[in-house]
Structure formats: C-alpha cells, structure tokens
Amino acid sequence: MGVLLSVQSLVTQFSTSSGIVRAVDGVSWDVDEGETVALVGESGCGKSVTALSIMRLVAQPAGRIVSGHVVFKGRDLLTLSEEEMRRVRGREIGMIFQEPMTSLNPVLTVGRQLTEGLEIHLAMRQTDARARAVELLGMVGFSDPARRLTQYPHQFSGGMRQRIVIAMALACNPPLVLADEPTTALDVTIQAQILELMKALSRRLGVAMLIITHNLGVVARYADRVNVMYAGRIVERASARELYRNPRHPYTLGLLRSVPRLDEPRRARLQPIEGQPPDLTRLPTGCSFRPRCAFRVEYCATEEPPLREVPDATHVSACWEAERVGSSNGGPRNGPPSPPALGSTSAQPGRSSRHGE
C-alpha cells in the first residue's frame, strides 16, 4: 500500500482579539491506501481544524493556513486553485462533519442533497443520480430508500441523519473519507451501529479513513494507527495495538487511565488528568503538557521535546521521559511514580544523551 495522504508540518492559526491562536502547530502524519487512522485528543486540541485545513475550509479571514504541505495522491492541496479544490472536495475526499443536523440543508430534500454531488462531480443525469442515491441509502441501512429521498432532514432521527451524511460522503466513491467525531451526538447503541457500518463500508469499498475522536473505545476497535494530539501538536504516534499496550507519553497514559475498563473491579477509581489544556494564544515554553504532567523534570520547562523513536517500542513520542513512562505504566490503573522535584539530580543522567540525538 502506498501513502494516500501526507500532512507535513501543517500550521494553521486564527487571529483573535486576545492574540494569535496556534490551533495546528507543525503537525505531520500520513494515511495509507485503505487504512484507518485515528486523530485523538481533548476538545480544543486542534483535531477538527486539522481536517478543515486539509479540505481548505478554514474560516477566513480570521483563520489561515500559514505553512506546510497537504500532499494527496501526489498533489499539494494547498497549492491548488479554489476551482481545483472544489473538484477534490466530495469527489476525491469525502467528509463527515461533526453534527449531522448542521451538515444537512434543512430546506432541501435528502434526495436533492445526495444527487447534487453526483450531478456535479460525476456528470450524472438526474435519473441516474436518483438511482445511485437510492442505492446509497440502501447501503447505509434505510428501508424503502426511494420514499426517503423525498423527505427533509427534520423528518429523520439523529442516527438516520448521520447515516445520510455518511452516504453523502461515500456518494462519489472517494478514496479517502475524513470523519470528524462521527458519533458524538448519538446514543451508545446507535454509535455502535454507525461505527460498524463505517468500518464495513471501508473494507468493502477500499476507502481509507481518518477518524477524529476523543473516544478511545472507538480507536481501539476501528483504527489501525493512532496520532495523539495535544495543544495543536502530535505528541505520540503508534499502531493502535502498540499504543494501548505500551503508551509512552504521559498525556496518552492519562487518557487511557480516565476510561472505565471492564477487566477491572467496579470499585477501581478513574484517574482524571488534572488541570486544563493550555491557552493556545500563550503556549508555555518547553513542553505544553508540563503543568499537568506527573513525570515532568527540570528541562521540560525550557526545551520542547521533539517526536522521536522510543527504544524498545515501535512508535514515536514527544516526551523527554518516554522511557520512564513506559517502564512505570504497568497497566492503566497503576499510578506513575512521584516525579522528581524540579531541579533534582535524578533527571540529569539521561539529559546529555537526549541532546546528542
């Protein structure tokens, strides 16, 4: 499999009255053909802005893509004209937006919203486009899809609307679909149905997917690879299996410990991540996660850790103490060792070797 999408050093910023918000700050990752990749992190970490940047839908003039490359099938999307980009959206890259009700036009029938893209991108005649729309609704689990085409979004439940949005994203058989929190507004049982549907369609049609979520259960079941994002940056990248088995960043470890597990006693308490995400207009020097981190050491306050390969692991982490995180995690509920006091000598032995990398 070749690389389908490659995001390289992407920087997206917003101008506000409080200053420049560095929503996406030098992010790099890729998606291979037919692969499912997850982008994980807390609300406000830059996940959705990353997807909007790929589609060049960042709201202007406040928002702008400052630098970087988004290479899709050998073309840098950031260098295309707006007309060329319109041909990419929907035809080559589909997107499932976060809230299905706001993604659908309330004054147009579902049928018209499904056929419009087919007529524009594939130059289908109305009758052919309608037949394809009926096929798409059947594919995503609607009974009597021909009748449903004449109805409006308000006549459908939240789960049904989400299925319609998925059908729209898959209408032109794009090789890549970006799914931004595709199950946020749905109840748990409908979430499972939608996710199973997306995975089945991905396998059947050979579609690569980027799933943006904060739900680690979704990641464990459906993703092949995972990028963990914090304060606009990627802090850890690994296969889903490796990330759950051996997290090597304190933030990833905190996310895993804050999720209930069926294999542990009911009385076991969850361990939330203390503190709040940083203000993206005034990011601290050094590591952005340092104020909330139990593993912090002195030089975390002055030097930003780069993404680097972790010894004895098959992934990368942006943490100076990645080895200590891995050796002490011992399972999602074991607390980390007490961090050395800032300025203590316990942090010094490994420092010179890191700077020599």
Secondary structure, DSSP 8 states (H G I E B T S, - for coil): --EEEEEEEEEEEEEETTEEEEEEEEEEEEEETT-EEEEE--TTSSHHHHHHHHTT---TTTEEEEEEEEEETTEEGGGS-HHHHHHHBTTTEEEE-S-HHHHS-TTS-HHHHHHHHHHHHS---HHHHHHHHHHHHHHTT-SSHHHHTTS-GGGS-HHHHHHHHHHHHHTT--SEEEEESTTTTS-HHHHHHHHHHHHHHHHHHT-EEEEEES-HHHHHHH-SEEEEEETTEEEEEEEHHHHHHS--SHHHHHHHHTS--TTS-TT-------S----TTS--SS-TTGGG-TT--GGGGT-----EE-TTSSSEE--TTHHHHHHH--STTS-------TT-GGGSTTHHHHHT-
